Amino acid sequence: MRFKSILVQPPPRKTVEQKLMSLIQDSTKFCHLLQIHAFLVKSSLDQNNFLLAKLLNRIVTSSALYGFSYARSLFESVSSPDAFLWNTMLRAYLHSCNIQEALPVFLQMHIHGALILDSFSLSIVLQACGRSAEYQNGPTIHALALKLGFNSDLFVQTALIEMYAKFGYLDTAQKILYGMKNPDLVAYNVLLAEYVRAGEITSAHSLFDKMTERDLVSWNTMIHGYASVGDVGTAKKLFDQCSEKDFVSWSSMISAYAKIRQSSEALRLFHEMQLAKVVPDKVTMVSVLSACGDVGALGMGKTVHEYIERNKIEIDLKLGTSLVDMYAKCGDIDSSMRVFNRMAKRDVLAWSAMIIGLANHGLGDVALGHFSQMISDEIRPNDITFIGVLSACSHFGLIDRGRAYFASMHNVFGITPKIEHFGCMVDILGRAGLLEEARELIGSMPFKPDAIIWRTFLAACKIYKNVELAEEATVKLLELEPHEDGNYVLLSNIYSQSKKWDKVVTVRRMMRNLCIEKVPGSSSIEVNNEVHEFVSCDRSHPKSEEIYQMLVEIVDRLKLDGYKPLIESVLQDFDERQKENALAYHSEKLAVAFGILSSIPGSTIRIVKNLRVCDDCHLAIKFISRIYNRKIIVRDRNRFHHFIGGSCSCKDYW
């Protein structure tokens, strides 16, 4: 603070005021603002309304816990506040969580005889009415504005557009805009934003087309509007047409692609954003981390984390939770736990992300330990938390504890189980072979079972080769999803296991008649921040020849060590040689072979599989992890498998 230079040799009053203005503007700590206020009182400047207004504004915009209440006390201590100070207080309430308090302040100002209301006062209180849903008082203030002669005032009319639009009267808001003599760009942008907020994207585009002038706010509003309703194609067209782009433009598009799980496109756009030298904000980072987690791009995720730390971006709750989730989904559960443990504050979402991550990595006991710690820390769990808890029980085969946790949702925490929680219980019982109990649970559900419930039950029927219950589940499943390829494939596989080839033929004929094609299994691996994807018998990769040579070497070494291909897991009617060849070039094995070729000896290999990892690949990768001394982490549709020294973290229970 620079008070000494003011106090030693007091300069002229005007100079003091200028220095104080500079101090107020530059102050970043609440304690410094309190010192400035004390100096104003001591130097008899505490009735200078202009200085007080600037100080009040800095106090309310600070992040201090008691900043707003202090600002209100400061305001009430002024004996003769002018219109500028009143408007500053009004604006503070407009941007606060106590927005409804703006109206009483305005009424105090109105009955203050010495003050004349201006357009700023009226526009602020009209905005406050709209944002706090003051349906009755809004039209009253409108009438007052007309009475005072502000019917053609630009600020008041723009505020009226926002207020009536927020009330849901979009036609009234439009009439006000079209009735203005000289509406400016701000007025158009306000209605444009309100159309988007209300989901009236067609009306927004119609207004956008009529606008003779547009700025970056106009373009960003439309890009965000189409992105928020899932029309990413139109959003991208507008994004490409926009000649100038800021971090909002880029963030809207990256977020849109991440939400619809076009994660590779989201990451490509983030790379372009960096090349364009546009600095991302926290919202962008959260979307990019989500995309990294979706495709298992650990390298890119680490790069983003390093960028955050290098630029000293504060890791708040949302960003910290995103990092926890990203590392867990990318297979690096140690880094996920490290970020979680360093978080200064953890809410229910952060705890839930950590518990779900641990559960998916097969660390059921650790996940449940975290749940206990969460309860000890007096963080109340929500429905998402219990998905993680029940998943931990499922992956670890904890049947009784699963039942107990499920019962505690309602009995202890007052949470009504949703269909996802019933799905977890069906999975727990089904994996344990308790098919009849799982079937009874499905029948007792308080709502109609969805396709996920029946598919979970069908998968359990496949594990235990129960054809009768599988057929019952399939009938229900096909009623809900007649065109989902996975349903037919599951049933076909169950028939193949039982050597019922005639029924296999019938199922495949049904698929052909309905023009349903099986989604191929694919495995991806990230090398040097680039994701490489493989399908079975894939020869499209530039290094295909080396990959296949490596795979031949791997299989030979595995067989010398005792590996015998699980030819019974091949569900086609092939001879033994054909079955062995079919197994040899599965996408998981191709990805692992490429990983061994492309990484340094001893380093971890991470694979993402779009379906459940096949039994033979699971066995082969256990051998590979020991023979090649590699930790191999595979994320399939259900969970993570950590292969180390010939064993898997799932303990062959998946």
N, C-alpha and C positions, 0 to 999 in steps of 0.2 A: 504494500500500500504506500501511496506517495503523500501522506498527510504532512510529513515533516516540512516539505517544501512550502506548504500552504501556511503552516503554523508559525515558522521561524520569522519570516518577514511577510505579513499579510499583504497580498497583492490587491489590486482594485477588485471590487465586488464582481464585476463582469468576468474578470479572469478566473476568479474562484469558481463561479458558476460553470464556466467552460471546462475547467479542470475536473469539477465534480461530475459533469456530464460524461467526460471521458472515462473517469473511474467507474461510474455506474455501468457504462457500456462494456468495459473490459473485465469487470468482475465475474468470476466463474464460481465463487464459493459463497454460500449463504452467510457465513460469518463475516465476510468482507462487506456484504450489503448491509448487515446490521451495524457495522462500524461506520459506514457512510451515513446511515440514518442518525446514529448518535452524533456525528459531526454536524449534520444539518440542524439538529436540535440545539447543540452547543453554540453554533454560530448564527442562530436566529434565522436560518434559511428554511425552517420546517413549515413555513407558510407559503413558500414559493411553489405554487401549484404545478408549474411546468416541471420543475426538478422532481417533485414528489410523484408526479404521474410517471416519469421515466423510471424512478426507483421502484414504484409499485409494480410496473410492468415487468421489470427484471426479477422482482421477488416471486411473482406468480408464475413466471416461466422457468424458474429454477426448479430443481427436483427435490428441494428440501421438504421434509415430512410436514412441517408446520408452516410452510411458506404462505399458503393461501390464507390461513387464519390470521397470520401476522399482517398480511397485506390488508385484510379487511379491518383490522384494528387500527392500522396506520391511516386508512381512508377515513374511518369514523373519528379520528383525532383531529382532523382538519376542520377548522371553524368555518371557513368559507370556500368550499370546493367549487371550482368553476366547471363549465361544461366539458372541458377537455379531461379533467380529472374524473368526473362522473362517467364519461364515455370509456375511459381507461378501465374503470372498475366494471362497467357493463361488459366490455370486451373480455375481461378476465373470466367472468362467469360464463360467457359464451363458449370459451375454450376449456372450461373446467368440467369436472364430474358433477358439479352442482349447478348445472345449466338452468334448472328451474328457478334458481334464486335470482336470475337476471330480471325477471318481471317485477318482484318487490322493489329492487333497486331502482328500476325505471319509474315505478309509481312514486317512490320517494322523490326522485328527481323532478317528476311532473308537478308534484304539489309544492315544490320549492319555489316560492313566488319570484325570487330574483333571477331565476334561470329561464331561458327560452330554449325549448327543445329544438334540436337541429336534425338534419337528415341522417347524420351518423348515429345519433341516439335511437332514432326510429328504425333504421335499417338493422342495427344490432339486436334490438328487442324483437323485431319481426323474425330474424333468423333464429333467435332463442326460442320463440314460440313454435316454430316449425320443428326444431330439433328436439324439443321436449314434449311434442304432441299436445300443445296448449290449444286444443280445437276451439274452445269458447273464447279465449282471450285474443287469439290471433285476429279474427275479423274485427274485434273491438279496437285493437291498435290500428288496424287498416283504416277504420272509420275515422279515428283520431288524426291519422296522417292526412286524409282527405280534407278534414275540417281545418287543419293547419296550413293547407295549401301545398302539400307535397305530392299531389297526384301525378305530377310530371317529373318528379325528381328521379334521376337515374339510379341513385343508391337505393332509394326506397322501393322503386319498381323491381329492381333486381332481387332485393330481399323478399318481396312479395311472391316473385316467381318461385324462389326456393321454398318459402313457407307453404304455399298452396300445393306445391308438388309433393312435399313431405307429408302433407295431410292426405295425399292420395287424389287430390283434385288436379290432375294433370291437364285437363281441358281448360280449367280456369288459368293455370299457370301459362299455358300456351297463348290464351287470349290476351293476357297481360303483355307477353313478349311481342306479339304481333300488333298490339295497340300502342306500343311505344313509338314516339316520333323518330328518335335516333338511337335504337338499341345498340350497345357496344358489344364487343366480342365476349366480355365477361358475362353479360346477360345470356347470350346464346350458350356459352359453356356451362352456365349454371343449369339451364333446362336440359341440356344434353346429358350432364352428369346425373340429373334426377331421373331421366328416362332410363338410363343404364341401371341405376340403383333399383328402380321398380321392375326391371326385367323387360321393359318395353324397347327391345333392341331395334325392332322395325321402325318405330316412331323416331328413335334416336338417329338411325341412318337417314331417314327422310329429312330430319332437321339438319343433319350434317351436310347432306347434298345441297340444301338451300342456302347454306352459309357462304356468303361472298368472301369472307375472310376466315382463315383458320390459323391457329397457332399450335404449338406442341401439345398444349393441354387438350385441345380438341382431338388431335390424333390419338393421344394416349388414352383419352376417355373411350374412344371407339375401339381401340385395340383391346383395352381391358374389358369392355362390354362384351365383345364377341368371345374373348377368351373365357370369361366367367360363365357363359352359357354353353361352353363346350364346342363352339364353332371355331376351331383352331385354324381351319383353312382360310376363312374370311379374315380372321385376325392377322394371319401371316401375310395376306395380300395387302392389307392396310399398312402393316409394319414395313413391308418392302416399298410401298408407295411413299411412305413418310421420308422426306429428304433429310430431316434432322431428328436424331434419336438421343434421348437421355437415358439414365439408369432405369427410369420408370418404364419406358418403352421396352427395353431389353428384359427387365424383370417380369413384365406381364407375359411376354412370349415364352420365356424360359419356364415360368410357373405353369403356363397353360400346357406345355408339352409334358412337364413332369406329372401333372395331375392325370393326364390320360395315358400315362406310362409309355409315352414315346421318349424314353429317357435318352437314347442315343442322340436324338434331335435336340433335346434340351442341352446336352453337354456340348454338342457342336455349336449351338448358338452362344453358349457361354464362352467358348474359345474365340468366336468371332467378336464377342463383346470385349474381350481382353485385347484383341488385335486393334479394335477401334479406340482403345485407350479410354473406355468408359469405366469409371470406378463403380463396382457393384455395392449395393447396400446389404443389410442383414436379410431382407426379404429374398433377395436374389440368392444369397448364400444358402438359405434354408431350402429353396427349390433345387439348387444344384446338388446339395447333399442328398436330397430325396432321390434325385435321378441317379446319383452314384450308388446309393443303396439298392435301388431297383435292379440295376444291371451288374452289381457286384464290382464296380470300378473302384477298387481300393486305392490304386495309384492316384487317380484323379481326386478322390476324396481326401487323401493325405495332402495333396497339393493345395486344395482349398483350405484345409485346416492350417497349413503353413502360411498361406496368404493371410488368413485371419489373424494369426499370431504376429506375423511380420508387420502388419499394418495396425497392430494394437487395437483391433476391433473388439469391443467388449463382448464376451461370451455370456449373454443373458440366458434366461431360462429356456426360451424357444430355440436359440442357436445351440446351446449346450445339449438340449434334448435331441436336436437334429444330428449332432455329432455322435452322440451315444447310439442312436438308431442306425446311422450310416455305417459306423464301424462294425456293429453287430451284424447287419445285413451283408456286409462285405467279408465276413468271416474272421475279422480281427477282434475277437471278444475281449482280449487283454486291453487293447487300446480303448475299447468301449467302456470298460470298467474304470480305466485310468481317467478318462474324461469325466465320468460320472462322479468319481471320488473327489475330483478337484472342484466340482461345482459348489459355489458358496451357498446356493439355495437350491433346493430340489422340491418340486411340487409333485402332484399325483401323476402327471404325464411323464415326468422324468423317471420316477420310480417304475412306472408301468413299462416304459421303453426298455429299461434295464432288465426287468423281470422277464419280459417277453424274449429279449435277446438271449439271456441265459438259458431259458427254457428251450429255445430253438437250437441252441448249441449242445443240448443234451446235459447241461449242468443243472439238473432238476433240483438237487439238494441245495445248491448255491442260490438258485432262483427263489426257492421257498424260504431260505434263510434271509434273503433280502426282503421278502414279504413280511416276515416277522419283525425285521428291523424297522420297516416302514410303519407298521402298526405301533411299535415302541416309540417312534418319533412323532406319533400322533398325526400322521398323514392318513386321512380317510381314503380307503381304496374306492375305485369306481368300477364300472362294468368292464372297462378295458383291462384293468389290473387283473381281474379274475380270469380273463381269457389267457393271460400269461401264466397264472397260477395253475389253472386246469391243464394247460398245455404241458407244463412241467410235469404234472402227475401222469399225463398220457405218455410222454416220451420216456419217462422213467419207470412206467409200469406200476405206479402207486395207486392202486384201485381204492383202498379204504380211505386214504387221505383225500383222494379226488372226490369221493362221496361226501366226506366231511366238509371240505371247502365249498362244494356246491350247495350243501344245506346251509352253511353259514352265511351265504350271500343274503338270503332273506331273513334268517333267524337272528343273525348278529348285526349285519350291516344295513339291513333294510333295502337291499338291492333286489329288484325283481329280475330273475334270470331271463335273458333274451335267447333267441333261437341259436345264437352263436355258442352260448354256454351249454345248451342242450347238445349241440353238435360236439363240443369237447367231451361231454360225458358219454355220448354214443361212441366216440373214438376210444376213450379210456376202456370202456367195457368191451368194445369190439376187438381191440388189439389183444386184450387178455383172453379172448375166446368166449366171453360171456354173451354170446349172440342172442340168446333168448331174453336175457335181462335188458340188453340194448334195444331189442324189438319192443319189449313191454314199455320201456321208457319213451320210445318214439310214439307209441300209442297213447300214452298218458300226457303228452305235451299239451299245454293250454292253447296252442295254435297249430295250424296245419304245417306239417313238416315241409321244408323246402328241398330243392334238389341237392344241396350240399349235405343235408342230413342223410338222405337216401344213398348218395354216392359214398359217404363215409361208411355207412353200414354195408354197402356192396363191396367196398374194398376189404372190410373185415371178413366178409363171406369168402372172398378170394383167398385170403391168408389161410383160412381154415377149411377151404374147399367144400363149402356147404352150398351145393347147387340149388337145393330146394328154396332156401331163404334168399339166395341170390336172384332167382327168377322172380320171387315175390317183390323184392326191392326194385328190380328192373322195370316191372310193370308200373310201379308208382313213379319211378324216375322218368320213364319215357312219356308219361302223361304230362310231366312238368317241362321236360327238355327233349322233345322228339328229334331235334336236329343237332344235339351235342355229340360229337364223335366219341368222346371219352366214355360215355355210358355204354355204347355198343362194344367198344374195345374191351372194357372191363368184363362184360358178360361173355364176349368171345374168348377171352383169356381163361375165364373160369371153366368154360366148356372144354377148352383145349387141355387144361390141366387134368380133366376127367376123361380125356380121350374121346369125347363125344363130338367127333368130327362132322357128323351130319348136322348137328346144331350149330357148329362153327360156320358151316357153309350157309345155313339159313340166316344167321345174323349178318354175315357179310353181304348176302344177297339183299337183305333189307337196307343196308347202308348204300349199296349201289342204286337201288330203286329210289331212295330218297336223296340221291346225289350227295351223300355225306362222305367226305374224305378224312382219313385219319391224320391228325396233326402230328408231324414227325417229331421225334425226340431230338432235342438239340442241346449242346453243351458249349458254354463260352468260357474263355479265359482271357484275362487282361495281362498284356506284356508291354512294358514301356508306355503306359497310359493309353494303349490301343486295345480294344476288345476284339478278339478273334472268335468266330462262332463256327461250330462243326455239327453236321448231321451224320447219321450212320452211313458208312461207305463213302464219305465225302472226299472228293478229289479236286475240289475247286480252289483250295488254298494254294498260294504261290509256292509254298514249301511242301507241297503234297508228297513228292517223291521221298524227301528226307523223313517226313513224318511216318510214312508207311514202312520205310526201312527200320526206323527206330522201333516201331510197333512190333515188327517181326522179331527184332532182337529182344524186346521186353518179354514177349510171350514165350520165346525159347528159354530165357533165363527163369521165368516163372515155372515152367514145366519141369526144369531141372531141379527146382526147389520143392516140387510136390504139388504144384497147382494143377487141378483137373477142371476144365471148363464145365460149368453146370448146364450141360446140354438139355436137361429136363426143363430148364427155364425157357427154352425156345419153343414157342407154342404153335409153330407151323408143323405140318406133317412132312418133315424132312428126314433124310437118313442122318446118321451120326456125323459124317464128314460135313454135310451141308449145315447142320446145326452149329458145329464148331466154327465154321467159316462165318456164319451169321453173327456169332457172338464176338468174333475177333475184332470187328471194325465198328463197334458201337461208338456213338459220339463221345461218351465219357473217356474211352480209351484213346481216341484220337486227340482229345484235348490234353490228356495227361502226357501223351507222347510228345506233343508240341511243347508242353510246359517243361519237360525234361530237356528237350533240345534247346529251348530259348532262355533258360535261366541258369544261374551259377549252381554248381553242385552243393547240395545241402540246404538250399533255400526252399521256402514254403511255396507250394503250388496251390492255387485257389481256382476251383471250377464251379460254375453255376449251371445246373441242369433244369430244364423247363418242366420235366416230369419227374416221377419217382425214380431214383437210381435203381437200375436193374440188379437182380441178385448176383449175376455172374460178375458184373463190373464191380460191385461192392466187394466180392471175394478177391478179384484180381487186384484192386487198388490196395487192399490190405497187404498182399504179397509185395506189391511195388513199393509201398512205404517202407517196408523192412529191407528189401534187397537194394534199393537205391538210396536208402537212408534219407528219405524225404518226409516231411510233414505235408500231407495232402488234405485240403479242406474242400469238401464238396457240399454245395448248397442245392438240395433238390426241392421239389414242390412242398415237401412236408417239414424238412428240418435241415440242420447242418450235420455233417459227418466229419469228424476229425480222425484221420487215419495216421497213426503213429506207431512205428515199430511192429507192424503186422496186426494191430488191433484197431477197432473203431470205437469212438466214444458212444455210439448208440448201443453197443454190446449186442449187436445183431437183433435189436428190438426196434423195428421201424416199419 
